[in-house]
Amino acid sequence: MGSNTIFLLELLEWFDETGAMFAYRLPESGSAEIKFGAQLIVRESQAAVFYYQGKAVGAFGPGRHTLKTANIPLLSKIMGAPWGLSSPLRAEVYFINTKTFTDLKWGTRDPVAFKDAELGLIRLRAHGNFNVRITQPVLFINSLTGTQQSFTRQDMEAYLNRVVVSRFNDYMGETIDSILNLPSQYDELSAALISRITDDFSHFGISLTHLYINAITPPSEVQKAIDDRSRMNAIEDMDKLIKLKAAMAMEKAASSENTAGDAIGMGMGLMLPGVLSKLQEHSSSPMAGPGAPPRQSFCPECDNQIPDSARFCPQCGHQILIIHQCKHCGENLTPTARFCSNCGQPAGEGTDPPALICIHCGSENLPGALFCNQCGDKISTS
């Protein structure tokens, strides 16, 4: 940002040298007397939100933009004499990094309670990673960043991790009977979590692009019980195992001198079809990151394709640029709306949903949670 002098105009631009910034405010400290004619430079993979007199008055895409305020060089100093030569017409610009942020971590800080149909109440640890990008810069600033000077990767992970873990616990409680069936359902679990979490993230102007589950692990004593159960299953097929061992011994005895090389070759021959099959499944998966098709913008109301910079859908008129949402029903509101067009409630009233308190153990859970993270019981408000 250029020097804040009496005559010179400001040049506002921002470079993210760390690669870990979601949002950054200029000026770095508070607000400034941004003058009429100041130049705003926004680069590709960036968006900028201009705040003037405390309100968001414009969202800008890549390019050079001229800002318009009532701060005229020299004249604004004279008019600001009653305020110590400081103009009361304050302004600031928030830069938003719209690139896709990859490999954000999520995981259970404390083990999550889960009622297993066969093993009883156990506590699970789970972790993975996810990718997000900001699609509604104004809503992101108004609902999550606030007046912070910057919003970093660590800030994003700290909050979103709690959301992911809560929805993970809800899905486990609703659909999974026993963790013995989990290893074959990781892909389905990831897809279901994305479906549930997408709506939570959208209230902050964030789009969830991918989510992966790396591991779901029970305590060591539960793992020992699972191992014991596997041994029991193996004993049931002991007759087949003995026959297989005998056949392998006979084959080894009748083999030539190059037995080791032949055995290794045979083993690789048996493994190769399975390996190729897994590679083909992974390459054709729609969640493969590098090969995924580029994201396109569509109107959420009529599904017609729209330009990325559109503020309203040219087909149905739906408001694309979200500045505020009704706290009663979630309807998108225009900047000057006094009442919600959907539910009729005053636009400036209402508070965020209160946290849910589990009646069984008294623990606090996120709004909308179905199962308690501490005791695993279904949350009931009655």
Buried (B, 14 or more C-beta within 10 A) or exposed (E): BBEEEEEEBBEBBBEBEEEBBBBBBBBEEEBBBBBBBBBBBBBEEBBBBBBBEEEBBBBBBBEEBEBBBBBBBEBBBEBBEEEEEBBEBBBBBBBBBBEBBEEBBBBBEEBBBBBBEEBEEBBBBBBBBBBBBBBBBBBBBBBBBEEBBBBBBEBBBEEBBBBBBBBBBBBBBEEBEEBBEBEEBBEEBBEBBBEBBBEBBBBBBBBBBBBBBEEBBBEEEBEEBEEEEEEEEEEEEEEEEEEEEEEEEEEEEEEEEEEEEEBEEEEEEEEEEEEEEEEEEEEEEEBEEEEBEEEEEEBEBEEEEBEEBEEEBEEEEBBBBBBBBBBBEEBBBEEEBEBBBEEEBEBEEBEEEEEBBBEBEEBEBBEBBBBBBBBBBBBEEE
